[in-house]
Amino acid sequence: MKRHWQKIITLTLAIAMILSLAACGGSTATTAAPAATTTAAAAGGGETSAAAAGFDWKQQDGSKLRVMFNQHPYAEAIIQKIPDFTALTGIEVEYSLTPEENYFDKVTTALNSKSGDPDIFMTGAYQVWEYAPAGYVEDLSTYINDAGKTSPDYDFADFYPGIVGSLQWDLVAGHKTGSGPQWALPLGFEMYSLAYNKSVFADLGLTPPKTMEELKALLPKLKEFNGPGSYALAIRGSRNWATIHPGYMTTFASYGAQDFVVEGNKLVSKVNSPESVAMTDEWVQMIKDGGAPSWSSYTWYQAGADLGAGKAAMLYDADCNGYFQNVEGASQEAGDIAWVPAPLPEGKSDIFSNMWTWAIAMNSSSKNKDAAWMFMQYFTSKEYTQWASVNAKVVDPARKSVFESADFQAVLDKAEGFAATFDAQIANTGIQFTPQPHFFETTTEWAATLQDIVGGKYKSTQEAMDALKKKMDEIVSDVEVG
Amino acid sequence: MAKSKPVAAEVTQDNSLYNKKPWLTRARPYLIIAPSLLITIGILVPFVSAIFYSLTNYSFRSPNWKFIGLDNWINALTSPEYWHAIWVTIQYAAATTISEMLLGLGIAILLSRETRFTKILRVVLIFPLMIAPVIATLIWQLMTNNSVGIIEKFLNLFNIYNFTWSSSPKTALFTAALIDFWVYAPFVIVLILAGIQSLPKSPFEASRIDGGSAWFTFKNLTLPMLKPFLYIALIFRLMAAMQEFAIIFALTKGGPGDTLMNLSVTAYNTGFAFMKFGKSLPYILTLWLIINIISKRLVANWQKVMKQASGNS
């Protein structure tokens, strides 16, 4: 008797489900969907109901977002504009601002908890190589392609391909960036070039170097150029991945050296190749001949500050590092700083600048993904980027239309050689590292080895790079390619 | 057999009396031990978790992990980095603890004299203890900065330029130990000073009347009676110096090269910077083991010297 009733209930439910499905199908068939909505649905856009009505900035009105920022001028620019964003969208934003030293530890722990807090966080391309394979970040491609969720004037094609491409990756270790899902969107970026003190160069009758040979020849001439304690060239040297990625990696790539190659299904380090050893040898000699005496403690801040204080005659680092020192009132040497492209190695004709991009990414555990996307598109839009570049300190905007705008060019006119250097290097600027999930460990070991070579621990650079190769191979031994 | 029944009846009667007591009276023994039980659990849970996770490949990079037995331990024990980290930990602890104990004792004796100057100094000396070690390290980085540092400027007066401080493997340990001394020596000084001031006056007066020299008095009276205080200072400083993280990390992040990579910094780098949490735990547990063995030995000796100092040995 009991079984009989179960059968009747099951049958009734099944009929009800079939009827409701049929009703849904009928409804879809009778709705004349615009082409954009069909594309969005095909792209798997998820909540596409808003698409039928077109894009509306108010579609997430009443939502609340939590955002984690690194303490940086780019974050400060966003924070200034949050009230405007809230007025436009009705979305409330809570944020935290953390110094860079602890920022990524905090982000990693938050993402690992899978609590959905924060909804959005600031990141860089290298961090994506750790976060994306772990499933911590949301693929943004579906949102970008969804006309119901993305403003029609967003113009994704306006981003410099190399910059926005650095935040795309197919999750296969060893595969270059530039293809695969879009894991984050750029706020701004930096490339690596040579900034110099034009007054010092003029006083001493020197011309800025075009090649590594010319740079090396300048080092003794600029020794103590401004009295005891002053020196020729400021570069980073702390025991940190950030020592490797600016000038060192740019010169390394321009020499034709590679960090890893794929052999079989494994990554194999090539840091002990002849090009790599020759380049590292020159780099170390350069530090010894013209670097800061306490080079191994130098981070972005010290390197830039020494150029601004007139203690260093040149700075081989991020273009914006020197730029911040050149802003009126920012440093003693403000207004005296100029830029030239990174020096070319012997026999080479192209500079392959490495790059760093500050970007924003969405937590895959966020419970407010559509509202988070509103935030992301607003703060990477043309309008916001234009405002931030002209009125805040977003020096290297990731959008072509902004960089080429008359207003921004007028800002850059105050920085001699900045725009010309940008134009000369942008074509070959990109991520010069091989994407792999142990990036921070391998590059920190690399920086430690560089410190050891300068400190005289090894008999030769070859010996040091052989030891580094061994360590790097061991670190990536668990990475399977493909 | 016949006697057993009345006993059982008595017990039942007692229990019924007990059950009639207010619940607060019955719960009192448990309430008394509850805080210590909670603290013990608070200590044991992370400790046992650390042992457990050291047997896994747990990583912040992936929410999925598996049990890998002793792999993390074997990898650590067979890696040169592990033994190097232990060696750096010992070097740093020895350099800082010895200098702080010796100079701390000397300064405490000098400050034990009652003058207006020493009274002011006793107050001023506490200041470094009020500053977080990370902040103290940043202050020292500024003071030793080759461009603007006040200490650097002072050295310039003696024609010394661009002293390498923390940037050279030859001077990095010295610089870190110097900052450690600045931050923690006041703790040792205050502790020993309190000990000196609590010593009985009569043995010192007797020594003075008998014409005992200053060295004789120090060696035979001050030092033996101060031993319990010295031991306390030694236990606290040695344990903290072996665990030191803040000063080293803020100063050089363990560099130059691997010069200052002690157990704490190596564990942090492995666990957080490189996200290999399971792999980092053998470093931390080794540190715990070393500190446990040393501090147990020191506490046992402290009890002995307490007896000696009180004349009960």
Chai-1 contact restraints between the chains, C-beta under 6 A:
chainA,res_idxA,chainB,res_idxB,connection_type,confidence,min_distance_angstrom,max_distance_angstrom,comment,restraint_id
A,D105,B,F272,contact,1.0,0.0,6.0,A-B,restraint_1
A,T108,B,F60,contact,1.0,0.0,6.0,A-B,restraint_2
A,N112,B,F60,contact,1.0,0.0,6.0,A-B,restraint_3
A,E130,B,R61,contact,1.0,0.0,6.0,A-B,restraint_4
A,A134,B,R61,contact,1.0,0.0,6.0,A-B,restraint_5
A,A134,B,S62,contact,1.0,0.0,6.0,A-B,restraint_6
A,P228,B,Y161,contact,1.0,0.0,6.0,A-B,restraint_7
A,G229,B,N146,contact,1.0,0.0,6.0,A-B,restraint_8
A,G229,B,Y161,contact,1.0,0.0,6.0,A-B,restraint_9
A,R239,B,K253,contact,1.0,0.0,6.0,A-B,restraint_10
A,R239,B,G254,contact,1.0,0.0,6.0,A-B,restraint_11
A,R239,B,G255,contact,1.0,0.0,6.0,A-B,restraint_12
A,P293,B,N146,contact,1.0,0.0,6.0,A-B,restraint_13
A,P293,B,N162,contact,1.0,0.0,6.0,A-B,restraint_14
A,S294,B,N146,contact,1.0,0.0,6.0,A-B,restraint_15
A,S294,B,S167,contact,1.0,0.0,6.0,A-B,restraint_16
A,S296,B,S167,contact,1.0,0.0,6.0,A-B,restraint_17
A,S296,B,G255,contact,1.0,0.0,6.0,A-B,restraint_18
A,S296,B,P256,contact,1.0,0.0,6.0,A-B,restraint_19
A,S297,B,S166,contact,1.0,0.0,6.0,A-B,restraint_20
A,S297,B,S167,contact,1.0,0.0,6.0,A-B,restraint_21
A,A309,B,S147,contact,1.0,0.0,6.0,A-B,restraint_22
A,K311,B,S147,contact,1.0,0.0,6.0,A-B,restraint_23
A,F440,B,A273,contact,1.0,0.0,6.0,A-B,restraint_24
A,E441,B,F274,contact,1.0,0.0,6.0,A-B,restraint_25
A,A448,B,G257,contact,1.0,0.0,6.0,A-B,restraint_26
A,Q451,B,G255,contact,1.0,0.0,6.0,A-B,restraint_27
A,Q451,B,P256,contact,1.0,0.0,6.0,A-B,restraint_28
A,Q451,B,G257,contact,1.0,0.0,6.0,A-B,restraint_29
A,D452,B,G257,contact,1.0,0.0,6.0,A-B,restraint_30
A,G455,B,P169,contact,1.0,0.0,6.0,A-B,restraint_31
A,G455,B,P256,contact,1.0,0.0,6.0,A-B,restraint_32
A,G455,B,G257,contact,1.0,0.0,6.0,A-B,restraint_33
A,K457,B,G257,contact,1.0,0.0,6.0,A-B,restraint_34
